[in-house]
């Protein structure tokens, strides 16, 4: 049974990798959020060399509101069990953060300083409920929310290129210092300890950085043009075990639109991920994957003049069934089915 459990755990991680209540908003001078259900004024793209570039104004500040909803259900039938064990999980995370444009360099790279202002989390796994609010002193002192404790109210810095892509995380020292608070003074200057704490701080920061960055296409914008790409990759989930998948991706230019005094470029992206290998015949077990499909779709609105993310709505769906059979014990098998989805909305509010 240990071999079945280990094999399932590895493939479960691979499936996850193929895709990861109102908080009071910080006071702002104006609310720039938009209602995307309302019709916008179309703007013609007259320049055949119309490009988007990330060129925000130095010293400017952008505030974002993010809502991330996740849901998952699983069914697990183990050998000898009376029936399938079924579980459900869901969560909603609401985030307010802001970024300050520290500098625009001569090479068009941009230095940004980010800070998470507030987080509210509600989650449920079967009958167990968890809630967290960064405005609740009881929650902020609880050890189970350590990630939020080291993150809240601290600045971290990044560098992007002219297309809005992350070049590097340049400073997470405030997060690193928060992580090292529980480490004995004699160990804080240990290079290995410091390196590990910095890596952990960067991982924490990355989850929030990627929610507000957006890639600007390198090609000129032509309305209703669709760019396509395909790739085969191997997702490594354990030593000696990889999960080969095929990814089809498209990006469509929906055009330019005007909302209030802003001109926004509207892009639609979609990806479909399918396994290239469905039978894993290795070691003491044989595993067969079926009904696997991972899809995502997003509609993003980017400010034409600055390349700043203005609004993004993304949905993902993931489904798979895995049957793991023992070669040593005839008839012994385990069947696992999972369904998962995510809805992520990021909007600029100032």
C-alpha positions in Angstrom: 0.0 0.0 0.0 2.9 2.4 0.6 3.9 2.2 -3.1 0.3 3.0 -4.2 0.2 6.0 -1.8 3.6 7.3 -2.9 2.7 7.1 -6.6 -0.6 8.8 -6.2 1.0 11.6 -4.2 3.5 12.3 -7.0 0.8 12.4 -9.7 -1.4 14.5 -7.5 1.3 17.1 -7.3 1.8 17.0 -11.1 -1.9 17.6 -11.7 -1.8 20.7 -9.4 1.3 22.0 -11.1 -0.3 21.8 -14.6 -2.7 24.4 -13.9 -2.5 27.5 -7.7 -16.8 38.5 3.4 -15.5 41.8 2.3 -12.3 43.4 3.5 -12.4 47.1 4.1 -10.5 48.8 1.3 -7.8 51.2 2.2 -8.9 54.8 1.7 -8.1 56.1 -1.7 -8.4 59.4 -3.5 -10.6 57.9 -6.3 -11.9 54.5 -7.3 -10.8 53.6 -10.8 -12.4 50.2 -10.9 -14.5 49.5 -14.0 -17.7 47.5 -14.8 -16.7 45.2 -17.6 -20.3 44.2 -18.2 -21.0 47.7 -19.5 -20.3 48.4 -23.1 -17.2 50.5 -23.8 -16.4 52.8 -26.7 -14.4 51.1 -29.4 -11.2 52.7 -30.5 -9.7 51.9 -33.9 -6.1 50.7 -34.2 -4.9 52.9 -37.1 -1.2 52.5 -36.6 0.1 49.2 -38.1 3.0 49.3 -35.7 1.0 49.9 -32.5 2.8 48.3 -29.6 2.2 48.0 -25.9 5.1 48.8 -23.6 5.4 48.9 -19.8 6.2 52.6 -19.2 4.6 53.8 -16.0 5.4 57.2 -14.6 8.2 57.3 -12.0 6.7 58.2 -8.6 3.2 57.0 -9.5 1.3 54.6 -7.3 -1.2 52.0 -8.3 -3.6 50.2 -6.0 -5.1 46.8 -6.7 -8.0 44.7 -5.4 -7.7 40.9 -6.0 -10.2 38.2 -5.4 -9.1 34.5 -5.8 -11.7 31.7 -5.5 -10.7 28.1 -5.5 -12.7 24.9 -5.3 -11.8 21.2 -5.4 -13.5 17.8 -4.9 -11.9 14.4 -4.7 -12.9 10.8 -4.6 -10.5 8.2 -3.5 -11.2 4.4 -3.6 -8.5 2.4 -1.8 -8.1 -1.4 -1.8 -10.1 -3.0 1.0 -12.1 0.2 1.7 -15.8 -0.1 2.2 -16.4 2.9 -0.2 -14.8 5.9 -1.7 -13.5 8.6 0.6 -14.8 11.9 -0.7 -13.6 15.4 0.2 -14.3 18.9 -0.8 -12.4 22.1 -0.3 -12.9 25.8 -1.2 -11.4 29.1 -0.4 -11.7 32.8 -1.1 -8.8 35.1 -0.7 -9.3 38.9 -1.0 -6.2 41.1 -1.2 -5.5 44.8 -1.3 -2.0 45.8 -2.4 -0.3 48.8 -3.9 2.9 49.3 -6.0 5.0 52.4 -6.3 7.1 53.1 -9.4 10.4 53.8 -7.9 12.4 54.4 -11.1 12.3 53.9 -14.9 15.8 53.2 -16.1 17.5 54.2 -19.4 17.2 50.7 -20.7 13.4 50.9 -20.1 13.4 48.5 -17.2 11.2 49.5 -14.3 11.9 49.4 -10.5 8.7 48.7 -8.5 8.2 48.6 -4.7 5.2 46.5 -3.6 3.3 46.3 -0.3 0.4 44.1 0.7 -2.1 46.3 2.6 -4.7 43.7 3.7 -5.7 40.1 3.3 -8.9 38.3 4.1 -9.1 34.5 3.8 -12.1 32.2 4.2 -11.7 28.5 3.5 -13.5 25.2 4.2 -12.2 21.6 3.9 -15.1 19.3 4.4 -16.6 20.5 7.6 -13.5 22.4 8.9 -13.7 26.2 8.4 -10.8 28.6 8.6 -10.9 32.4 8.6 -8.2 35.1 8.6 -8.3 38.8 8.5 -5.3 41.1 8.7 -7.4 43.6 10.5 -8.2 41.1 13.4 -5.5 41.2 16.1 -6.3 37.6 17.1 -5.6 36.4 13.6 -2.4 38.4 13.1 -0.9 36.9 16.3 -1.8 33.2 15.4 1.1 31.0 14.4 -0.9 29.2 11.8 -0.9 32.3 9.6 2.9 32.8 9.6 3.1 33.7 5.9 0.7 36.7 6.4 2.6 37.7 9.6 5.9 38.1 7.7 4.2 39.8 4.7 1.8 42.4 5.9 2.9 46.0 5.8 6.4 45.3 4.5 7.9 46.5 1.2 9.6 44.3 -1.3 11.1 45.4 -4.6 11.3 44.0 -8.1 12.7 44.8 -11.5 10.6 44.4 -14.7 11.6 44.7 -18.4 9.9 46.9 -21.0 7.2 44.3 -21.7 6.1 44.1 -18.1 7.8 40.7 -17.4 9.5 40.1 -14.1 13.3 40.4 -14.5 14.3 39.8 -10.9 13.2 40.2 -7.2 15.7 42.8 -6.0 14.9 43.3 -2.3 13.0 41.1 0.2 15.1 42.0 3.2 12.1 43.2 5.3 10.5 39.8 4.8 13.7 37.9 5.4 14.3 39.8 8.7 10.7 38.8 9.7 11.5 35.2 9.0 14.7 35.3 11.0 13.1 36.7 14.1 12.6 33.2 15.5 16.1 32.2 14.7 18.8 32.4 17.5 21.0 35.5 17.1 24.1 33.3 16.7 22.6 31.7 13.5 21.2 34.8 11.8 24.5 35.7 10.1 25.1 32.1 9.0 25.2 32.4 5.1 23.3 29.2 4.6 20.5 30.2 7.0 20.3 33.7 5.5 20.2 32.2 1.9 17.4 29.9 2.9 15.4 32.6 4.6 15.8 34.9 1.5 14.6 32.1 -0.8 11.6 31.5 1.4 10.9 35.3 1.4 11.1 35.4 -2.4 8.6 32.5 -2.7 6.1 34.4 -0.4 6.5 37.6 -2.4 6.3 35.9 -5.8 2.7 34.8 -5.2 1.6 38.4 -4.9 3.9 39.9 -7.6 2.5 37.7 -10.4 -1.1 38.8 -9.6 -0.4 42.4 -10.7 2.2 42.0 -13.4 1.0 41.5 -17.0 3.0 40.6 -20.1 2.6 43.0 -23.1 2.8 41.3 -26.5 6.1 41.8 -28.4 4.2 42.0 -31.7 2.1 44.9 -33.0 -1.5 45.0 -32.0 -3.9 44.2 -34.9 -7.5 43.8 -34.0 -8.9 40.2 -34.1 -5.4 38.8 -34.7 -4.8 35.5 -32.9 -1.3 34.2 -32.1 -0.9 30.5 -31.5 1.8 28.4 -29.8 2.3 24.8 -28.8 4.8 23.1 -26.6 5.6 19.7 -25.0 7.1 19.8 -21.5 7.9 17.4 -18.8 6.8 18.3 -15.3 9.2 16.9 -12.8 7.4 15.8 -9.7 9.9 13.5 -8.0 13.4 12.1 -8.7 13.2 9.9 -11.7 9.5 10.7 -12.3 8.2 13.2 -14.8 4.7 14.0 -16.2 4.8 14.8 -19.9 2.1 17.2 -21.1 1.2 19.1 -24.3 0.2 22.7 -24.1 -1.8 24.6 -26.7 -2.0 28.3 -26.2 -3.6 31.2 -28.0 -3.7 35.0 -27.6 -6.2 37.1 -29.4 -6.2 40.9 -29.7 -9.8 42.0 -29.1 -8.9 45.6 -29.8 -8.8 49.0 -28.0 -11.6 50.4 -25.9 -12.2 53.7 -24.1 -13.6 53.8 -20.6 -13.9 57.2 -19.0 -10.7 58.9 -20.0 -8.6 55.8 -20.4 -7.8 53.8 -23.5 -7.4 50.1 -22.8 -6.0 47.2 -24.9 -8.1 44.1 -24.5 -6.4 40.7 -24.9 -7.9 37.2 -24.5 -5.7 34.2 -23.7 -6.5 30.6 -23.5 -4.5 27.4 -22.8 -5.3 23.7 -22.9 -3.1 21.1 -21.3 -3.3 17.4 -22.1 -1.1 14.5 -21.0 1.2 13.0 -23.6 1.6 9.8 -21.6 -1.4 8.1 -20.0 0.1 4.9 -18.7 3.0 4.8 -16.2 4.4 1.3 -16.0 7.2 1.7 -13.5 8.3 -0.1 -10.4 5.7 -2.2 -8.5 2.7 -0.4 -9.9 1.0 0.6 -13.1 -0.9 3.9 -13.2 -3.4 5.0 -15.9 -4.6 8.5 -16.3 -7.9 9.3 -17.9 -10.3 12.2 -18.2 -7.4 14.6 -17.7 -7.9 18.1 -19.0 -6.7 21.4 -17.7 -7.9 24.6 -19.4 -7.6 28.3 -18.6 -9.1 31.5 -20.1 -8.3 35.1 -19.2 -9.4 38.5 -20.5 -7.0 41.2 -19.6 -7.3 45.0 -20.0 -4.0 46.9 -20.2 -3.7 50.7 -20.1 -2.5 51.6 -23.6 -0.4 54.6 -22.5 1.5 52.9 -19.7 1.3 49.2 -20.1 -0.2 48.9 -16.5 -2.6 46.1 -15.7 -6.1 47.6 -15.3 -8.3 44.6 -15.1 -7.9 40.8 -15.5 -10.5 38.0 -15.1 -9.1 34.5 -15.3 -10.8 31.1 -15.0 -9.2 27.6 -14.8 -10.7 24.1 -14.7 -8.8 20.9 -14.0 -10.1 17.3 -14.0 -8.4 13.9 -13.9 -8.9 10.2 -12.9 -6.0 8.0 -11.9 -6.1 4.2 -11.5 -3.1 2.7 -9.8 -2.8 -1.1 -9.9 -0.4 -3.3 -8.1 1.8 -5.7 -10.1 2.5 -7.8 -7.0 -1.1 -8.3 -5.8 -3.6 -9.1 -8.6 -6.8 -7.1 -8.3 -5.4 -4.5 -5.9 -6.0 -1.0 -7.3 -6.7 2.5 -6.2 -8.9 5.0 -8.1 -8.7 8.7 -7.5 -10.8 11.4 -9.3 -10.4 15.1 -8.9 -12.3 18.2 -10.1 -10.9 21.7 -9.5 -11.6 25.2 -10.6 -10.2 28.7 -9.9 -11.6 32.2 -10.6 -9.2 35.1 -10.2 -10.0 38.8 -10.7 -7.5 41.6 -10.4 -8.7 45.2 -10.7 -7.0 48.5 -10.4 -8.8 50.8 -7.9 -6.5 53.8 -8.0 
